[in-house]
Amino acid sequence: MLLGAVESYFGYRESIEHIEATQELEAGHAAREIANYLKLIRAGLRDVAKMPWGQPGFGNAERRQEYHRLMQFMPAITELQTVDTQGRELLLVSRTQTDRHNQGVLLEPPKLVGFRAPQNLPDGKTFFRDELPMASLSVYDGQDAIIASVDLRFLGEIVSRIQAGEGGLAYVVDAQGLLIAHPRLTHVLARRDLSLTDLFRTIRQVPSTTPILLRGYYTVDLVGQPVIATAAAVPGTAWTVVMEQQRAQALKPAWATLSRTLLLMAIGAAAALFAGLAFARQMAAPIVALRKATARIAAGDLTTHIALKRHDEIEDLADDFNQMTQRLRELYASLEAKVAERTQELSDARDVLEDRAHEIDLLNQRLMTQLDELSLRKDEAERANAAKTRFLAAASHDLRQPMHSISLLIGVLRTRLNDPAQIDLADKVQSSVTTMENLFGNLLDISKLDAGAVHPHVEDVDLGWLLERAAETWLPQAQEKGLSLRLRPDRWVVRGDATLLERIVGNLLANAIRYTRSGGVLVGCRRRGEQCELQIWDTGPGIAEEHREAIFEEFFRIGAPGTGQEKGLGLGLSIVRRCAHILGYAISVQSREGRGSVFKVLLPLAAGTAAPHATSSAMDTPPQALEGNFIVVIDDEATNREAVRDALLGAGCHVVVAASGDEALAQLQAHLRTPDLILTDFQLGISGNGLGVIRQLRAHYDEEIPALVVTANTDARLLAEAAALGAGLLHKPVGLQRLLLALKESLEAA
């Protein structure tokens, strides 16, 4: 059957190829016959054009006679004209009209489209005259054009002679898809436009240089019947000969062959089926018996015996099944004995497992009890730790206030002492206060970080200015230990939170000074592509490799030289790592034991450059630098007000102190002078806040009075709010020298 199907397919393909080859041959023959006839007409026109018209003996009368002879020789020519290059008719010889001579008729399309020069002669253009299809053929005689109007009914005679098979025909269309020749003249006279048909659109997509444009194309004819078509280009023109044959007639031989093949295949299949059924019936009986016996064996009846006497392979198969059944009976008996033995062993093992399971249940109960107790203790510890963290974070403001007052009062006290021994004692007290400030600051910072109360305010930060401020803060500590603190400033502008970045630098400097016995500390920066690497070097004892990760943990301390007072709480580097993590900075450490360490922080560079800050050392800022300035101090803490007043009076300033903005305005009524600077706390209790006081005083005096805010609130957003008002910001506690320096910078900036 498969071979029959293959044979049918190839027979069908051969029939299709024969049809296509026949159509291609006939279409090509018709195209060549049309082209040869047109070539004959053009040759006659060229012979006439070669005559020496205009010379003696070759006038218009002779031209008219020559035109009549040519029309007699070429019956398809219905009209000959002589036209000048301006499109005016000079001579007309026609089969249907009276001859005209020099009447100056100006011709219009379609006969003379585009003829304004010899190279633009119309040739092969089709048109209709008196409902008949015509075409224009033209030649140039050296002066004028000879235009022949050709009756295209001769094309119908050519296509009518084509043998296109039963139900087949041929027709011709021009370049615009207009039907110009058909065996049925009525189709031509109806001016059938085929340009929008699927066949013509497909022909247009084929290059005109191809002789056969389409081959074996399935489409419909002019009346909508399915046909197989082949198209050939007429050489020398833009016309196309289309050969069509109705699909049913064309495929009739192929369908007949296919039908015969299918009939033979059906007969063969029926015979094969009958023979197969007879053979299957003969083979099925013993196989069915064998299957029933195997089903009984599969159900567990091992006493089944298969008895078949055929003397063939099926009988051998039955004997094999009988031997297999005998072997299965023997194995089954052996298996039953082993199962009984294993069952007894499993029963004994089950008793042992039950005892062990009971013991495990008791252990699990004790373990769950212990886990519940541990969970309760863990929850209690976490609640206690969270309460501690919230308490320390909330107490930050209250703890910083007295530290601020103590720091200022010691600074004022030192300026009033003249005895060197007393000054030295005051310096030691100041050192102890600074140490206590650092301990409190670290403790409060770690608590706020644990409580999640730190939210960075990222902006452009002048790193050089920030490092100079940090160096001025920690220089007295270094000098007290006999260490050098060197800074190699660069005007790098980085992205970050100024408060958190200052805390990172301060803790790294404090750590370096604390653990360095001799030598000094160096702070510098290096550019690393689009980043700036902050480096802090020290000549301390170094850090063992096994401790280089642990030093960033809370309360981890390495034995440091000096007393316990110098060791601190072990929180500084933990704060550094947490702040760096919040800002997305990478921090690393390199160290050699006995030689020192270097801590590195990678900071992203800002796009622009910050304006350089005016810098001056706090040690170079004498109290007289503020002498004569009128400063208003607002703080709701009386101790802080008095400490700041004493400090500013010692610096030679005129001072007005108040607990609120309204109180300050009331006292300022007695002064004719506008304040030079406003120094205010941020949190003023029920009186509002320092930023509001600054706006209040500036509005009263209608001046942008310089202002400085000193606060225990470390919220990063305050820095942006103060900067928006053009005010400076310091975080408590603030030492005397740092406060005087900040006041001086605020006055100079104004």
Protein Blocks (a to p, Z undefined) as FASTA:
>chain_A
ZZmmmmmmmmmmmmmmmmmmmmmmmmmmmmmmmmmmmmmmmmmmmmmmmpcghiahiafk
lmmmmmmmmmmmmmmlmbdcdddfkopafbdcdfkbccdehklpacddfklgoiabfklc
cehiacdeehiacddddddehjaccdddddfklmmmmmmmpcgbehiacddddfkopafb
dfblmlmmnopafklpmklmmmmmpcfklmblbghiacddfkopacdddddddehiabdc
dddddfklmmmmmmmmmmmmmmmmmmmmmmmmmmmmmmmmmmmmmmmmmmmmmmmmmnop
akbccdddehpaklmmmmmmmmmmmmmmmmmmmmmmmmmmmmmmmmmmmmmmmmmmmmmm
mmmmmmmmmmmmmmmmmmmmmmmmmmmmmmmmmmmmmmmmmmmmmmmmmmmmmmmpcblk
lmmmmmmmmmmmmmmmmmmmmmmmmmmmmnopaccddddddfklmmmmmmmmmmmmmmmn
opacdddddfddcdddfklmmmmmmmmmmmmmmmpmghcdddddddehjaccdddddfbe
bjafklmmmmmpghiacddehjfklnonolmmmmmmmmmmmnopacdddddehkaccddd
dddddfbdcdddddddfklmcfklmgoiacddddfbfklmmmmmmmmmmnopacdddfbf
klmmmmmmmpcbdcfbdcddfbeojnopfklmmmmmmmmnopacddddddfbfcfklmmm
mmmnopacddddddfklmmmmmmmmmmmZZ
